């Protein structure tokens, strides 16, 4: 479905579900979300929402163990059901992060599906974070990035990290070698014309100090060098 057509459905479905106080979906909420997916408007691809808490010095394996898979949505309606049943950005404590990742990929630099990519990092004022997060979520599931990245590349994830001061939003792409010349940040400004970001830059995953190479996380647990920052920091 084209992003423009999907956008109307996204806006119309926003208020379908009540709020809840926990990022752990209740059994009743999961059952209700599952029902909405049977007849909802399908997304181009599934998207998975994760929650994590940053631990300074954690290894990739420790980060992975701390990562909570909240739900994988496949329709517009199930997206709003999940979104409205977990705490909003303003309710998250510092060091917590949400991630929305295409299909079932995890927000881990070293995973095979991510290691050739990177992120655009945007620092925003706390008063803007909730608005930025929501609009960029809709851009992701509505496939609004397709005309903003170079041929052969794709936007595959979105993260928001809550800090003590300004917060950090990251947009994940598939190939860092195609980041130069991308219009991704221009798209952000088009979607959020009233937001003034405090800083913005692009960083390939493999250039992070704590990147643990091409080794398998599962087969090298406890053997990696300390991870100074989690993937969302």
C-alpha positions as protocol buffer text, in pm:
chain_id: "A"
residue {
  index: 1
  type: UNK
  ca { x: 0 y: 0 z: 0 }
}
residue {
  index: 2
  type: UNK
  ca { x: 134 y: 343 z: -89 }
}
residue {
  index: 3
  type: UNK
  ca { x: 235 y: 565 z: 202 }
}
residue {
  index: 4
  type: UNK
  ca { x: -15 y: 835 z: 106 }
}
residue {
  index: 5
  type: UNK
  ca { x: -307 y: 590 z: 104 }
}
residue {
  index: 6
  type: UNK
  ca { x: -194 y: 436 z: 430 }
}
residue {
  index: 7
  type: UNK
  ca { x: -164 y: 777 z: 599 }
}
residue {
  index: 8
  type: UNK
  ca { x: -540 y: 836 z: 600 }
}
residue {
  index: 9
  type: UNK
  ca { x: -600 y: 498 z: 763 }
}
residue {
  index: 10
  type: UNK
  ca { x: -334 y: 570 z: 1024 }
}
residue {
  index: 11
  type: UNK
  ca { x: -496 y: 897 z: 1127 }
}
residue {
  index: 12
  type: UNK
  ca { x: -846 y: 750 z: 1134 }
}
residue {
  index: 13
  type: UNK
  ca { x: -753 y: 456 z: 1355 }
}
residue {
  index: 14
  type: UNK
  ca { x: -560 y: 648 z: 1620 }
}
residue {
  index: 15
  type: UNK
  ca { x: -821 y: 662 z: 1894 }
}
residue {
  index: 16
  type: UNK
  ca { x: -949 y: 305 z: 1871 }
}
residue {
  index: 17
  type: UNK
  ca { x: -794 y: 176 z: 2195 }
}
residue {
  index: 18
  type: UNK
  ca { x: -768 y: 291 z: 2559 }
}
residue {
  index: 19
  type: UNK
  ca { x: -441 y: 358 z: 2739 }
}
residue {
  index: 20
  type: UNK
  ca { x: -276 y: 123 z: 2986 }
}
residue {
  index: 21
  type: UNK
  ca { x: -5 y: 178 z: 3245 }
}
residue {
  index: 22
  type: UNK
  ca { x: 236 y: -106 z: 3161 }
}
residue {
  index: 23
  type: UNK
  ca { x: 472 y: -178 z: 2868 }
}
residue {
  index: 24
  type: UNK
  ca { x: 399 y: -547 z: 2927 }
}
residue {
  index: 25
  type: UNK
  ca { x: 78 y: -609 z: 2735 }
}
residue {
  index: 26
  type: UNK
  ca { x: -187 y: -793 z: 2933 }
}
residue {
  index: 27
  type: UNK
  ca { x: -332 y: -1118 z: 2805 }
}
residue {
  index: 28
  type: UNK
  ca { x: -660 y: -940 z: 2732 }
}
residue {
  index: 29
  type: UNK
  ca { x: -478 y: -667 z: 2538 }
}
residue {
  index: 30
  type: UNK
  ca { x: -285 y: -923 z: 2332 }
}
residue {
  index: 31
  type: UNK
  ca { x: -607 y: -1110 z: 2254 }
}
residue {
  index: 32
  type: UNK
  ca { x: -778 y: -786 z: 2151 }
}
residue {
  index: 33
  type: UNK
  ca { x: -482 y: -684 z: 1930 }
}
residue {
  index: 34
  type: UNK
  ca { x: -476 y: -1027 z: 1768 }
}
residue {
  index: 35
  type: UNK
  ca { x: -844 y: -989 z: 1682 }
}
residue {
  index: 36
  type: UNK
  ca { x: -788 y: -647 z: 1523 }
}
residue {
  index: 37
  type: UNK
  ca { x: -523 y: -794 z: 1293 }
}
residue {
  index: 38
  type: UNK
  ca { x: -772 y: -1032 z: 1133 }
}
residue {
  index: 39
  type: UNK
  ca { x: -960 y: -757 z: 953 }
}
residue {
  index: 40
  type: UNK
  ca { x: -732 y: -455 z: 975 }
}
residue {
  index: 41
  type: UNK
  ca { x: -558 y: -254 z: 705 }
}
residue {
  index: 42
  type: UNK
  ca { x: -231 y: -443 z: 638 }
}
residue {
  index: 43
  type: UNK
  ca { x: 107 y: -273 z: 666 }
}
residue {
  index: 44
  type: UNK
  ca { x: 361 y: -325 z: 387 }
}
residue {
  index: 45
  type: UNK
  ca { x: 575 y: -523 z: 631 }
}
residue {
  index: 46
  type: UNK
  ca { x: 539 y: -621 z: 998 }
}
residue {
  index: 47
  type: UNK
  ca { x: 707 y: -394 z: 1256 }
}
residue {
  index: 48
  type: UNK
  ca { x: 825 y: -504 z: 1600 }
}
residue {
  index: 49
  type: UNK
  ca { x: 826 y: -279 z: 1905 }
}
residue {
  index: 50
  type: UNK
  ca { x: 1093 y: -332 z: 2172 }
}
residue {
  index: 51
  type: UNK
  ca { x: 1177 y: -179 z: 2511 }
}
residue {
  index: 52
  type: UNK
  ca { x: 1518 y: -175 z: 2679 }
}
residue {
  index: 53
  type: UNK
  ca { x: 1698 y: -11 z: 2968 }
}
residue {
  index: 54
  type: UNK
  ca { x: 2048 y: 115 z: 2900 }
}
residue {
  index: 55
  type: UNK
  ca { x: 2324 y: -30 z: 3119 }
}
residue {
  index: 56
  type: UNK
  ca { x: 2662 y: 135 z: 3083 }
}
residue {
  index: 57
  type: UNK
  ca { x: 2937 y: -111 z: 2996 }
}
residue {
  index: 58
  type: UNK
  ca { x: 2696 y: -390 z: 2893 }
}
residue {
  index: 59
  type: UNK
  ca { x: 2810 y: -636 z: 2626 }
}
residue {
  index: 60
  type: UNK
  ca { x: 2598 y: -704 z: 2318 }
}
residue {
  index: 61
  type: UNK
  ca { x: 2484 y: -1030 z: 2478 }
}
residue {
  index: 62
  type: UNK
  ca { x: 2384 y: -848 z: 2798 }
}
residue {
  index: 63
  type: UNK
  ca { x: 2201 y: -585 z: 2598 }
}
residue {
  index: 64
  type: UNK
  ca { x: 2018 y: -858 z: 2407 }
}
residue {
  index: 65
  type: UNK
  ca { x: 1918 y: -1033 z: 2730 }
}
residue {
  index: 66
  type: UNK
  ca { x: 1774 y: -705 z: 2861 }
}
residue {
  index: 67
  type: UNK
  ca { x: 1576 y: -636 z: 2543 }
}
residue {
  index: 68
  type: UNK
  ca { x: 1199 y: -684 z: 2576 }
}
residue {
  index: 69
  type: UNK
  ca { x: 993 y: -772 z: 2268 }
}
residue {
  index: 70
  type: UNK
  ca { x: 657 y: -601 z: 2319 }
}
residue {
  index: 71
  type: UNK
  ca { x: 466 y: -698 z: 2003 }
}
residue {
  index: 72
  type: UNK
  ca { x: 492 y: -736 z: 1625 }
}
residue {
  index: 73
  type: UNK
  ca { x: 219 y: -542 z: 1444 }
}
residue {
  index: 74
  type: UNK
  ca { x: 95 y: -622 z: 1094 }
}
residue {
  index: 75
  type: UNK
  ca { x: -199 y: -382 z: 1053 }
}
residue {
  index: 76
  type: UNK
  ca { x: -275 y: -16 z: 1113 }
}
residue {
  index: 77
  type: UNK
  ca { x: -527 y: -108 z: 1379 }
}
residue {
  index: 78
  type: UNK
  ca { x: -290 y: -334 z: 1574 }
}
residue {
  index: 79
  type: UNK
  ca { x: -25 y: -62 z: 1566 }
}
residue {
  index: 80
  type: UNK
  ca { x: -261 y: 182 z: 1737 }
}
residue {
  index: 81
  type: UNK
  ca { x: -374 y: -85 z: 1982 }
}
residue {
  index: 82
  type: UNK
  ca { x: -16 y: -144 z: 2094 }
}
residue {
  index: 83
  type: UNK
  ca { x: 74 y: 226 z: 2089 }
}
residue {
  index: 84
  type: UNK
  ca { x: -224 y: 312 z: 2309 }
}
residue {
  index: 85
  type: UNK
  ca { x: -166 y: 26 z: 2554 }
}
residue {
  index: 86
  type: UNK
  ca { x: 193 y: 108 z: 2652 }
}
residue {
  index: 87
  type: UNK
  ca { x: 331 y: 409 z: 2842 }
}
residue {
  index: 88
  type: UNK
  ca { x: 382 y: 724 z: 2639 }
}
residue {
  index: 89
  type: UNK
  ca { x: 723 y: 884 z: 2598 }
}
residue {
  index: 90
  type: UNK
  ca { x: 659 y: 1129 z: 2881 }
}
residue {
  index: 91
  type: UNK
  ca { x: 601 y: 834 z: 3117 }
}
residue {
  index: 92
  type: UNK
  ca { x: 936 y: 663 z: 3049 }
}
residue {
  index: 93
  type: UNK
  ca { x: 1221 y: 714 z: 3296 }
}
residue {
  index: 94
  type: UNK
  ca { x: 1569 y: 817 z: 3179 }
}
residue {
  index: 95
  type: UNK
  ca { x: 1783 y: 533 z: 3035 }
}
residue {
  index: 96
  type: UNK
  ca { x: 1479 y: 359 z: 2884 }
}
residue {
  index: 97
  type: UNK
  ca { x: 1439 y: 328 z: 2508 }
}
residue {
  index: 98
  type: UNK
  ca { x: 1170 y: 222 z: 2265 }
}
residue {
  index: 99
  type: UNK
  ca { x: 1264 y: 70 z: 1929 }
}
residue {
  index: 100
  type: UNK
  ca { x: 1044 y: -1 z: 1628 }
}
residue {
  index: 101
  type: UNK
  ca { x: 1217 y: -239 z: 1386 }
}
residue {
  index: 102
  type: UNK
  ca { x: 1110 y: -367 z: 1046 }
}
residue {
  index: 103
  type: UNK
  ca { x: 995 y: -732 z: 1047 }
}
residue {
  index: 104
  type: UNK
  ca { x: 1151 y: -915 z: 1343 }
}
residue {
  index: 105
  type: UNK
  ca { x: 1502 y: -768 z: 1330 }
}
residue {
  index: 106
  type: UNK
  ca { x: 1642 y: -666 z: 1667 }
}
residue {
  index: 107
  type: UNK
  ca { x: 1793 y: -324 z: 1749 }
}
residue {
  index: 108
  type: UNK
  ca { x: 2143 y: -472 z: 1779 }
}
residue {
  index: 109
  type: UNK
  ca { x: 2431 y: -335 z: 1571 }
}
residue {
  index: 110
  type: UNK
  ca { x: 2608 y: -667 z: 1531 }
}
residue {
  index: 111
  type: UNK
  ca { x: 2316 y: -868 z: 1391 }
}
residue {
  index: 112
  type: UNK
  ca { x: 2379 y: -978 z: 1033 }
}
residue {
  index: 113
  type: UNK
  ca { x: 2080 y: -780 z: 908 }
}
residue {
  index: 114
  type: UNK
  ca { x: 2208 y: -458 z: 1072 }
}
residue {
  index: 115
  type: UNK
  ca { x: 2588 y: -464 z: 1069 }
}
residue {
  index: 116
  type: UNK
  ca { x: 2623 y: -291 z: 730 }
}
residue {
  index: 117
  type: UNK
  ca { x: 2389 y: -10 z: 832 }
}
residue {
  index: 118
  type: UNK
  ca { x: 2388 y: 290 z: 1063 }
}
residue {
  index: 119
  type: UNK
  ca { x: 2166 y: 557 z: 1217 }
}
residue {
  index: 120
  type: UNK
  ca { x: 2087 y: 923 z: 1181 }
}
residue {
  index: 121
  type: UNK
  ca { x: 2096 y: 1058 z: 1538 }
}
residue {
  index: 122
  type: UNK
  ca { x: 1877 y: 1354 z: 1628 }
}
residue {
  index: 123
  type: UNK
  ca { x: 1889 y: 1530 z: 1964 }
}
residue {
  index: 124
  type: UNK
  ca { x: 1559 y: 1690 z: 2059 }
}
residue {
  index: 125
  type: UNK
  ca { x: 1422 y: 1887 z: 2350 }
}
residue {
  index: 126
  type: UNK
  ca { x: 1205 y: 1690 z: 2591 }
}
residue {
  index: 127
  type: UNK
  ca { x: 904 y: 1903 z: 2510 }
}
residue {
  index: 128
  type: UNK
  ca { x: 926 y: 1781 z: 2149 }
}
residue {
  index: 129
  type: UNK
  ca { x: 1015 y: 1414 z: 2200 }
}
residue {
  index: 130
  type: UNK
  ca { x: 664 y: 1265 z: 2212 }
}
residue {
  index: 131
  type: UNK
  ca { x: 558 y: 1454 z: 1899 }
}
residue {
  index: 132
  type: UNK
  ca { x: 878 y: 1361 z: 1712 }
}
residue {
  index: 133
  type: UNK
  ca { x: 849 y: 994 z: 1809 }
}
residue {
  index: 134
  type: UNK
  ca { x: 485 y: 968 z: 1703 }
}
residue {
  index: 135
  type: UNK
  ca { x: 532 y: 1139 z: 1367 }
}
residue {
  index: 136
  type: UNK
  ca { x: 838 y: 932 z: 1279 }
}
residue {
  index: 137
  type: UNK
  ca { x: 663 y: 611 z: 1386 }
}
residue {
  index: 138
  type: UNK
  ca { x: 387 y: 691 z: 1137 }
}
residue {
  index: 139
  type: UNK
  ca { x: 646 y: 769 z: 871 }
}
residue {
  index: 140
  type: UNK
  ca { x: 798 y: 425 z: 924 }
}
residue {
  index: 141
  type: UNK
  ca { x: 486 y: 210 z: 916 }
}
residue {
  index: 142
  type: UNK
  ca { x: 338 y: 432 z: 643 }
}
residue {
  index: 143
  type: UNK
  ca { x: 649 y: 380 z: 423 }
}
residue {
  index: 144
  type: UNK
  ca { x: 705 y: 753 z: 384 }
}
residue {
  index: 145
  type: UNK
  ca { x: 1085 y: 718 z: 358 }
}
residue {
  index: 146
  type: UNK
  ca { x: 1099 y: 546 z: 19 }
}
residue {
  index: 147
  type: UNK
  ca { x: 1166 y: 867 z: -175 }
}
residue {
  index: 148
  type: UNK
  ca { x: 1419 y: 992 z: 85 }
}
residue {
  index: 149
  type: UNK
  ca { x: 1684 y: 720 z: 70 }
}
residue {
  index: 150
  type: UNK
  ca { x: 1908 y: 614 z: -215 }
}
residue {
  index: 151
  type: UNK
  ca { x: 1827 y: 322 z: -442 }
}
residue {
  index: 152
  type: UNK
  ca { x: 1921 y: -3 z: -271 }
}
residue {
  index: 153
  type: UNK
  ca { x: 1878 y: 137 z: 80 }
}
residue {
  index: 154
  type: UNK
  ca { x: 1584 y: 123 z: 321 }
}
residue {
  index: 155
  type: UNK
  ca { x: 1476 y: 262 z: 658 }
}
residue {
  index: 156
  type: UNK
  ca { x: 1457 y: -39 z: 888 }
}
residue {
  index: 157
  type: UNK
  ca { x: 1410 y: 102 z: 1237 }
}
residue {
  index: 158
  type: UNK
  ca { x: 1344 y: 390 z: 1472 }
}
residue {
  index: 159
  type: UNK
  ca { x: 1460 y: 437 z: 1831 }
}
residue {
  index: 160
  type: UNK
  ca { x: 1399 y: 691 z: 2102 }
}
residue {
  index: 161
  type: UNK
  ca { x: 1622 y: 708 z: 2411 }
}
residue {
  index: 162
  type: UNK
  ca { x: 1512 y: 902 z: 2716 }
}
residue {
  index: 163
  type: UNK
  ca { x: 1793 y: 1099 z: 2879 }
}
residue {
  index: 164
  type: UNK
  ca { x: 1822 y: 1322 z: 3184 }
}
residue {
  index: 165
  type: UNK
  ca { x: 1831 y: 1628 z: 2960 }
}
residue {
  index: 166
  type: UNK
  ca { x: 1773 y: 1624 z: 2583 }
}
residue {
  index: 167
  type: UNK
  ca { x: 1647 y: 1297 z: 2432 }
}
residue {
  index: 168
  type: UNK
  ca { x: 1790 y: 1107 z: 2134 }
}
residue {
  index: 169
  type: UNK
  ca { x: 1596 y: 979 z: 1833 }
}
residue {
  index: 170
  type: UNK
  ca { x: 1766 y: 746 z: 1585 }
}
residue {
  index: 171
  type: UNK
  ca { x: 1660 y: 642 z: 1237 }
}
residue {
  index: 172
  type: UNK
  ca { x: 1814 y: 312 z: 1127 }
}
residue {
  index: 173
  type: UNK
  ca { x: 1904 y: 244 z: 764 }
}
residue {
  index: 174
  type: UNK
  ca { x: 2019 y: -74 z: 596 }
}
residue {
  index: 175
  type: UNK
  ca { x: 2340 y: 39 z: 424 }
}
residue {
  index: 176
  type: UNK
  ca { x: 2581 y: 295 z: 563 }
}
residue {
  index: 177
  type: UNK
  ca { x: 2761 y: 316 z: 226 }
}
residue {
  index: 178
  type: UNK
  ca { x: 2445 y: 472 z: 80 }
}
residue {
  index: 179
  type: UNK
  ca { x: 2384 y: 723 z: 360 }
}
residue {
  index: 180
  type: UNK
  ca { x: 2570 y: 1005 z: 189 }
}
residue {
  index: 181
  type: UNK
  ca { x: 2332 y: 1186 z: -42 }
}
residue {
  index: 182
  type: UNK
  ca { x: 2026 y: 1056 z: 142 }
}
residue {
  index: 183
  type: UNK
  ca { x: 1740 y: 1297 z: 209 }
}
residue {
  index: 184
  type: UNK
  ca { x: 1635 y: 1128 z: 534 }
}
residue {
  index: 185
  type: UNK
  ca { x: 1700 y: 1430 z: 757 }
}
residue {
  index: 186
  type: UNK
  ca { x: 1528 y: 1656 z: 503 }
}
residue {
  index: 187
  type: UNK
  ca { x: 1226 y: 1427 z: 529 }
}
residue {
  index: 188
  type: UNK
  ca { x: 1233 y: 1462 z: 907 }
}
residue {
  index: 189
  type: UNK
  ca { x: 1224 y: 1842 z: 875 }
}
residue {
  index: 190
  type: UNK
  ca { x: 942 y: 1817 z: 624 }
}
residue {
  index: 191
  type: UNK
  ca { x: 740 y: 1604 z: 866 }
}
residue {
  index: 192
  type: UNK
  ca { x: 832 y: 1816 z: 1170 }
}
residue {
  index: 193
  type: UNK
  ca { x: 871 y: 2175 z: 1044 }
}
residue {
  index: 194
  type: UNK
  ca { x: 823 y: 2335 z: 1387 }
}
residue {
  index: 195
  type: UNK
  ca { x: 1084 y: 2123 z: 1570 }
}
residue {
  index: 196
  type: UNK
  ca { x: 1437 y: 2255 z: 1617 }
}
residue {
  index: 197
  type: UNK
  ca { x: 1677 y: 1966 z: 1669 }
}
residue {
  index: 198
  type: UNK
  ca { x: 1975 y: 2042 z: 1892 }
}
residue {
  index: 199
  type: UNK
  ca { x: 2213 y: 1822 z: 1689 }
}
residue {
  index: 200
  type: UNK
  ca { x: 2201 y: 1574 z: 1403 }
}
residue {
  index: 201
  type: UNK
  ca { x: 2457 y: 1344 z: 1244 }
}
residue {
  index: 202
  type: UNK
  ca { x: 2497 y: 1001 z: 1086 }
}
residue {
  index: 203
  type: UNK
  ca { x: 2704 y: 717 z: 1232 }
}
residue {
  index: 204
  type: UNK
  ca { x: 2766 y: 369 z: 1080 }
}
residue {
  index: 205
  type: UNK
  ca { x: 2723 y: 90 z: 1335 }
}
residue {
  index: 206
  type: UNK
  ca { x: 3070 y: -48 z: 1275 }
}
residue {
  index: 207
  type: UNK
  ca { x: 3236 y: 282 z: 1371 }
}
residue {
  index: 208
  type: UNK
  ca { x: 3098 y: 277 z: 1726 }
}
residue {
  index: 209
  type: UNK
  ca { x: 3371 y: 224 z: 1986 }
}
residue {
  index: 210
  type: UNK
  ca { x: 3173 y: -60 z: 2145 }
}
residue {
  index: 211
  type: UNK
  ca { x: 3090 y: -243 z: 1821 }
}
residue {
  index: 212
  type: UNK
  ca { x: 3182 y: -607 z: 1872 }
}
residue {
  index: 213
  type: UNK
  ca { x: 3277 y: -703 z: 1519 }
}
residue {
  index: 214
  type: UNK
  ca { x: 3116 y: -972 z: 1309 }
}
residue {
  index: 215
  type: UNK
  ca { x: 3114 y: -1236 z: 1578 }
}
residue {
  index: 216
  type: UNK
  ca { x: 2796 y: -1417 z: 1673 }
}
residue {
  index: 217
  type: UNK
  ca { x: 2647 y: -1280 z: 1994 }
}
residue {
  index: 218
  type: UNK
  ca { x: 2503 y: -1621 z: 2083 }
}
residue {
  index: 219
  type: UNK
  ca { x: 2834 y: -1809 z: 2050 }
}
residue {
  index: 220
  type: UNK
  ca { x: 3053 y: -1550 z: 2223 }
}
residue {
  index: 221
  type: UNK
  ca { x: 2856 y: -1455 z: 2532 }
}
residue {
  index: 222
  type: UNK
  ca { x: 3089 y: -1327 z: 2802 }
}
residue {
  index: 223
  type: UNK
  ca { x: 3382 y: -1289 z: 2561 }
}
residue {
  index: 224
  type: UNK
  ca { x: 3316 y: -945 z: 2416 }
}
residue {
  index: 225
  type: UNK
  ca { x: 3483 y: -619 z: 2509 }
}
residue {
  index: 226
  type: UNK
  ca { x: 3262 y: -401 z: 2732 }
}
residue {
  index: 227
  type: UNK
  ca { x: 2986 y: -213 z: 2550 }
}
residue {
  index: 228
  type: UNK
  ca { x: 3009 y: 146 z: 2665 }
}
residue {
  index: 229
  type: UNK
  ca { x: 2671 y: 245 z: 2522 }
}
residue {
  index: 230
  type: UNK
  ca { x: 2369 y: 45 z: 2415 }
}
residue {
  index: 231
  type: UNK
  ca { x: 2266 y: 69 z: 2045 }
}
residue {
  index: 232
  type: UNK
  ca { x: 2015 y: 341 z: 2132 }
}
residue {
  index: 233
  type: UNK
  ca { x: 2261 y: 566 z: 2318 }
}
